[in-house]
Amino acid sequence: MSDPVQDDTPDLGVWGWVKSIVSWLVLLAVLAILALTIVVPRLTGSTPYTVLTGSMRPTYPPGTLIVVKPQDPETLGVGDAITFQKESGDPEVVTHRIIESRQNSTGVRTFVTQGDANPSRDQNPVVVEQIRGKVWYSVPYLGYVNNVVTGQQRAVMVSVVVGGLFLYAGAMFVGAYRDRSRRKDDPGAGASQDGRFPADDADTVVIPRIDGHHHPY
């Protein structure tokens, strides 16, 4: 009967596993935030905006980050939430929902809009030139962060986070490699508690007994 083999693998314990899981969740959350607020809008030509008023409650309460994607006005219809200039050429924008689509005899299309929380429709119809795009997706509370962080700071944040992720992954790889090398080079890595190596079942030789005596071969 073989002696029990001592396992040299370090026991992380419950707290070690918790810290490891939490660290990975934090990294994944940061990556998701960066992707939703910076990477995806930049790759798709969309623009992130911050909702400042309560006119679109409860769908887009103040502080919500909305990502607005350019859209062909011909594809817009009733129920779409759009971001548009208050007046043509005015950089200030509003996000309201289309409640009516109109087209006059000359083919000019306009849209009647209204905030979800507003009791009445907007006074002036929106022309195509005013529309910045259709709301693609939204992320609660991240609008405040979007207001604070400038374009240059966003680029720095991406570089820092990506660099930190590479360093973290490299550190984990080096640590795992060192552990494997240490176990490989340690002559007592597979020894039992009394210092002897356990018998290998594959190398065990069984000598049959004949008439109470060991057979020589």
Helices and strands as residue ranges (DSSP letters): H 13-34, I 35-39, H 40-44, E 47-50, E 65-69, G 73-75, E 81-85, E 93-103, E 109-114, E 126-127, G 128-130, E 131-139, H 142-148, H 151-185, G 201-203, E 209-210, E 213-214
